[in-house]
Amino acid sequence: MTTLFLALLALAVLGWLVQRARRTPGPRTDPSEQIDRDVLEQAEEEVRGLGTFTTPETAEDELPDWGPGTPRP
């Protein structure tokens, strides 16, 4: 009986989490803005060769800074 109760409780919690995730909005973007796929692909290519534990200081020579206020190359 206890096992059945725990299983039902786990299913209820899982259902609640899934429902909550569906209600959570994604990133808010202006629908009129288009994603520049070429720039996105270029940025993905730049970081693809880096290792998981590469620090920003280590990759500084390899990657240009595209942070806020920095012009794109």
Summary of the structure (lengths in Angstrom):
residues: 73
radius of gyration: 21.7
end to end distance: 65.3
largest distance: 65.3
contacts: 93
relative contact order: 0.07
helix: 52%
strand: 0%
